[in-house]
Amino acid sequence: MTLTKDNLITALVESNGYPRNQAVDLVDTLIELIKSKLVSGENVLISGFGKFCVKEKGERRGRNPATGEEMMLARSVQVSCGIKLINLSKLQEFDFIRQISEQPFLR
C-alpha cells in the first residue's frame, strides 16, 4: 500500500504526541521546502534517505508512439530520485520508524 501524506501526519501525531494541526504544518512545510529547492534548480540531499537531483534534458529527437512519426521533443527539466537502500532492522532502533513500519498501510 502507498504511504500518503495523511499517513505521515497520523504517524507524527501518534508517535510524538503532536497536535494534528501542528503535524499537518510540519509535513506541509517540509514538502514545500523540498519543492521550492527543486523548482529553483537545486538538488536536495536527505542524509540517510536519498537525493533528489534536477536534470535538464535538451531538445532531442523522439517518436510518436501512436503513429511512429519522428518529432522533436522540447527541452525539459526532470527530477530524479536516488534512494539509499538501508537495512530495515537498523531502522527499528528509532521508535518513530518502528511505529510507521507497524502501520497497516505498510504491510
C-alpha positions in Angstrom: 0.0 0.0 0.0 1.1 3.6 -0.6 2.4 5.8 2.1 0.4 9.0 1.9 0.7 12.5 3.3 -2.1 11.7 5.7 -0.3 8.6 6.9 2.8 10.6 7.7 0.7 13.1 9.6 -1.1 10.4 11.6 2.3 8.8 12.4 3.6 12.1 13.7 0.5 12.6 15.9 0.6 9.1 17.3 4.3 8.7 17.8 5.3 12.1 19.0 2.1 13.4 20.5 2.0 16.5 18.2 -1.4 18.1 17.8 -2.8 17.2 14.4 -2.7 20.8 13.1 1.0 21.0 14.1 1.8 17.7 12.3 0.0 19.0 9.2 2.0 22.2 9.3 5.2 20.2 9.7 4.6 17.9 6.8 3.4 20.7 4.6 6.4 22.9 5.4 8.8 20.0 4.6 7.2 19.2 1.3 7.0 22.9 0.3 10.7 23.4 1.2 11.8 20.4 -0.9 9.6 21.5 -3.8 10.9 25.1 -3.7 14.5 24.0 -3.8 13.9 21.6 -6.7 12.0 24.4 -8.7 14.9 26.7 -8.2 17.2 24.1 -9.7 18.9 22.9 -6.5 19.4 19.3 -5.6 18.0 18.1 -2.3 20.1 15.6 -0.2 18.4 14.0 2.8 21.2 12.1 4.6 20.4 8.5 5.3 17.5 8.6 2.9 18.4 9.7 -0.6 19.0 12.5 -3.0 16.6 14.4 -5.4 18.5 15.7 -8.5 17.3 18.2 -11.0 18.3 17.2 -14.6 17.9 19.3 -17.7 17.2 17.5 -20.9 17.9 19.3 -24.1 15.8 19.3 -27.2 16.0 15.9 -28.8 14.5 13.6 -31.5 11.7 11.4 -30.5 9.0 9.3 -32.0 5.2 9.5 -31.6 4.4 6.0 -30.2 0.9 6.0 -31.9 2.0 6.9 -35.4 5.7 6.2 -35.4 6.3 9.7 -36.8 9.6 11.3 -35.9 9.4 14.6 -34.0 11.5 17.0 -31.9 10.9 16.9 -28.2 11.2 20.2 -26.4 13.7 20.9 -23.6 12.6 19.7 -20.2 13.6 19.6 -16.6 13.1 16.4 -14.7 13.7 15.3 -11.1 15.3 12.0 -10.4 15.5 10.4 -7.0 18.2 8.1 -5.8 17.1 6.2 -2.6 19.7 4.8 -0.3 18.9 1.2 0.3 19.1 0.5 4.1 18.6 -2.4 6.3 15.1 -2.2 7.9 16.4 -3.8 11.1 18.7 -0.8 11.7 15.7 1.5 11.4 13.8 -0.4 14.1 16.1 1.3 16.6 14.1 4.5 16.1 10.7 4.5 17.7 9.1 6.7 15.1 10.3 4.5 12.2 9.1 1.4 14.1 5.7 2.8 14.6 5.4 3.8 10.9 6.6 0.3 9.8 3.9 -1.3 12.0 1.1 0.7 10.3 -1.3 -1.5 8.3 -0.6 0.6 5.2 2.9 -0.8 5.0 2.0 -4.5 5.4 
